[in-house]
Amino acid sequence: MSSDAGATARTIPLGDSDPRELGSYALLGKLGQGGMGTVYLGRSRQGRLVAIKVIRAEVADNPEFRARFWSEAETARRVARVCTAEVLEAAPNAPQPYLVTEFIEGETLARFVARNGPLADANLEQLAVGVAAALTAIHRAGIVHRDLKPSNVVLSPFGPRVIDFGIARALDSATGLTGDLQQLGTPAFMSPEQIQGGTVTPAVDVWAWGGLVTYAATGRYPFGEGNAQVLLYRALHEEPRLDGVDPALHPIVWHAMRKDPAGRPTAQQLMLRLLGNPAEDPDATIDPSEVTHVLAGWDLQVPTGGIPSGGTPSGGTAAPGRQPTAGSQAAIGGQTSAGRQARAGGTVPEDLTAATVAATSGPGASGRPAAGSGDPETQARTRVDGGASPSRRRAPIILGAAAAAVAVAIAAALITRSGDDGDKADTADAAAAGTAFSLPRSAAPLGTDTMVFASKQKGNYDLYTGRVGTEGLLLDVRPITTATEDDVLPAISKDRRTVVFFRPGSPNALYAVPADGSAEPTKLFTSGPAANLTISDDSRPSLDPNGRFLVIRSSTDERSTPNQGLYVAALDGSSVFRLDAAAQATDPAWSPSGERIAYWSSDTESDRGFIVSIPVQPGSKPTRLTAGQGDRDADPTFSPDGKRIAFSRETDGDLEIWQMNNNGTGLERVTAEAGRDQDPAFSPDGRYLTYTGERGTTVRRIYLTDPEDTTKADRLLTETDAFHVRWSSG
């Protein structure tokens, strides 16, 4: 969470002519000023820090601008919160229109490179993926950024964030303004069609992405130095200067900067190629939120305390930056990333070495294709996979650093902890195979507006899906299991095509079912060491982000020996290890990065609970996040970005939903109405929390709340009983 003091320290003090309030926001200082207006640091009545861009009077006087300003701001609010700054509010009818966005701590890419030089290795790759994901989300909302550049990308402690897209010309806008505003852009990153006054499409942002990655990799603009006229001429008539761009990224950047916009990939295709999926497959898709695990290993040290998420207005300068504190860490919760430790000291399986191969073979430092080798696409394809068809090659070009490294660490742990010396070879083969076991999957993933829950509507508990509409109750509620037994405690896979759940009545009663209920459930852990677990029927399972492991509570270990606790098991049942958590540990929740597991526990069976976090490695020690002992803290769940944990707490004899930062700080109450609220679950974009409660009735029902604004009334989603709601994956 940003602090007023830390953020204000990096602002320019307000002058006599600056307002002190705008709407419901108090202004704390000036973040920047330029040709389009002024950006202020503000604070909402709920205490949230925001960036407020106030449009200068000459632009605001145009009535056509005001009308389109409102329309485009509303469009921008539809952009998913993936590597972007959320647009919160617009005031088109104010004397000077203003736009309110999320405030993001960090430093712009432009300032970082100017101070420290180019990015390298994982940080460069993660920047490329993060910005491509942001553009995918922006384009899906019908927006073209039009001015993507290094000063419009903030390097936050949690990864890159694209800013200043809130009043770009929307694709569905039917009106135009002056030529300058129609072709808004910065010369060093403007596409040929922008320069020539052609149609502005999402392809201009893809071109700018290529230039931005070139700048991040080399510290140079894609067409060198010079005045605006020189840079624009080179963009029209010369090839971009990609010397020094990492060989793994070189062909992707080269394609992004083709002169013909029709020849460039879409932002979606950029993501697919960066993450190793076949961009040539017309049916291949990926959700921008799937880059979360790639950014989990982000370890760039950046100063915090004040970068305007609304951006420094074009042509202006921001308040001076602060140097990073020596020894500071950007890892979540002040912990060194377990994934980075594993990567530094562990062995990477063969299927994870594509990025290394691409970076160390082929062309030299110049990154240029060898003479006679064809275009860079063909060269890179041969270099990485020996010429195999890209549609058949699944290894990622850009390694998901933290999640992949954690998967390696877990596999290594399973190899060393499962079985005796005689069966280590079999266990090693199973762990190395990793993907040999296949979960039942639906043809299409659940939409991000769809949740899974248990409900007793036909005499026993079945699992149902329901879609959250703009108002009222859940829509399209339908069962995905219809057995005579009770089906409870669901967990959604990362690709949202599988639901894992518990069917009480026999040991190891874990099942997996296609998320649309199109096939009968498949029982898990029917063989191997995991078949010896005795899994508790009162503790939910949780899937790791890679979809290869489950964490569950069991009263026996892999040899059927009584040893109650939390166990990590391969989905095919081939390997198991016990976390170093107390015997009372229950209801585990895997973090989106895959590095940690949160759960609730107690010192003795009779104590109240407290929330605990533990790294996913054998021998790692747990960290208590809440005091417990008098407050029943239970049911922890991570937000999709991994920054927050929501949980239920016994408060004044009732149960309420609370949330905190993932290191236990920033504790705040979310619900405050009598109703025994439990089972919190974040929406996939992190904007909402759902929970179950008994408000004025003995029937437990699902409610929706806004964790950022607890003054809003909670919304009822079901009238029939409902339990164990899950919305995000994990």
Steps between C-alpha positions, in 0.01 A plus 500: 500500500627848422554739788409869475839607632704281265301596194477871582878515548543459124244760392534868413328715767169652401521860379261786568312431177463127561171369641496330841205275420349343190162341555533267797882489480746701708812603306835428665746625239584527133644195322569660164398761245507511122323578176173321579466624857609428856511178701437521875539253782165471678340311786144367503271526801574133567873580516598354163777680310412587141647687204279774352568636152345844447463600135623849409239765428574543127422133435209489745329793324426277202146360566567207268798407713291500819243264349762260374702532819209354698439225243863393488542513878201267536656270242831507687327384817429172321871423467598196707743574782791315342826697494303824470394787724130471575280791387279588798297808408457776243353849541435632148270782618737653754633849414817316402429132422704250696567128502567300818714188481667256732824636651796271430826523690821452307701667225439546129697286259645819349639621832623155605696443177641854516631433852596134480539401136312230309303217656632148455409135527182417692403861570512587129296192412246573772468860379429374147235256625340747742462780245363255241245382758402858578449577130290186462273616783484856361420384147232260625321801648497668158777750573817589314764648732655709219791627712679199649851608596751451786352783708160329483624175654553494877737242647320425825621264776264239355575534130448739208178704477378685189349841575341800326258312276184641662420766240644341189276505196271197534444273204125546520525879500330645194626856530839661457686802627794694369770330299740519791268313731398250232857392445608529862841343550868549583734521195749235618220242534249605231405246236515575126119518473485755782766709328315490167160578650360154433245302699604451861443140612640283784793427267650841591534381860668178386754709304560713808541182709786398272664839540447494875662156538789617281548802727482285814752250358753748359437841655456638147198604295414259215599758236784667686528862608395813314227759474139404435526534122807273486339231719177504301689471169698200628183330625355527149807401298747307719497179702506529880842471661469179702871444569531385861144373538502157665500229228193334654305826467655621174265326252190594699602867509590486129150380412336755729676781310407405145409803289169347391263489800326194352826308533540563871378257765219604730573563867336162571738332255795676663400343831457158342846513344668635812341229715582226253153438356451462123409844370435345160215288642182702425322339795773575753399749767635610833359722771716799599467397865701187422821705505474536880724199560759632252526828693526324837881490464525876437790619714582842355593746775306818437436799725149514643293784627371679197453447131179632348287221366338764289839565344717804462318707239662500160789737482519560875732400779417318818619564849859387561549134583639336810791261485432138600585410856808284522409140562132553434296211363209504266391150596152480645486531875872574523583135430759392249324315222511128549477469126820699449682288757394185325601636161843602623585174670277239341497295182265614227326216314561463129157634408574832671822587317360657183568853618861413584555331163354798317720741689829316455493363146441653161605857423741696711448811705369695207188286489493529118411197286788329326535558128280274294314364801162650416296717731567507875186292566640200312842544656364507853278200434798295383713625788251412772340177389692367206244610246197333654166644406418780741151361553656186648761672714371557854810607695481872584728753337470715810532287813240566771777556750346457842232244419733288290775510759257410777377208289860382471550537875182304573599227257843478662339480843268223387790305354700516822211456745280233340577133548825330599817474296355214300214702355673836447556430132130441434407808701755711315365387165145584604594842635708584195216400268282755676229516238449127437186505713212685338204648685156488340444835330208683347516607137477866603620662823266648756457871440663731750150605602413142604540348846469146638324412825332215688124506552246257647209536259404137433554327834879491484781744425594541134739744337350784297630779280341843480582817312521842666300758305495875538226477762276257684545128558739261327412421139507166317527294819550134407639185665831348393468195728179301559605199708304364795799576725591845634747696285667789685817713534571584133823644359534642147801423280707784359365447147145500647413176320510263800348499849656284773274420795442271798237227523469393869444140596829327427873575535665686214163606362645774278354531152546714190221595260490710181400853598188480283393162644524338156644173636485290814751586775835320507633378834848620594777327697399145407861381493848598612602645838208746501258206514617445859384843615184527710367835386283702736145574389494839677799659324499638146765400243700761309670471160841648422521754213670245272210256538730214600462481879237511772540599862260319732456412867551133588512301823750250354818531296606332175567173690159501675673592826292734722653846453240773478586814304515666158638301206606601149424222251549460126162475327584155363558381859861406430663718766423667833675711761382653826530873566658597832167629630329421829275197521202733539568675164199499267331674204819569298504758219779512241632845410473604131880500471515141626765594757294495820197336655275672752287303746347531843621316804517505879743403772263236641172346387307718747660833399349754266657522157755733342617548141841361404716510185773252404736466199429195284820314579578220746653631821374856449369663814154657525435867576198597710314790338223561757493467877188286526442365851165663570412584142417200282707574190429248224432441128795697352504573127744701285402780266588421135804730512619333821520829690206446738352223710132495593375285787214459746539615862283456807412855605271585792352152493435507124707411192609779264725524195834677546795562269869586538821527302670168433755568776234559767503881494214730402230303680150630424142385545297444182155397627328621817143367491383209714491184293791264576692583182740233371664359185645822349599478133644770273379560148764418234573872450524561876233772501241311701470256788228242535415319820222294654289630787174468691359853484161501674444130428635158588563434130864552398515704179763664279567875518720736297697791647755758388809459723627845398181680606338341804236775513315345205210267573579133448309328221308174539588246229296191599169442675557126548769368733860506379836405649870490412489760223803523269550762227874535432720203415711324760 
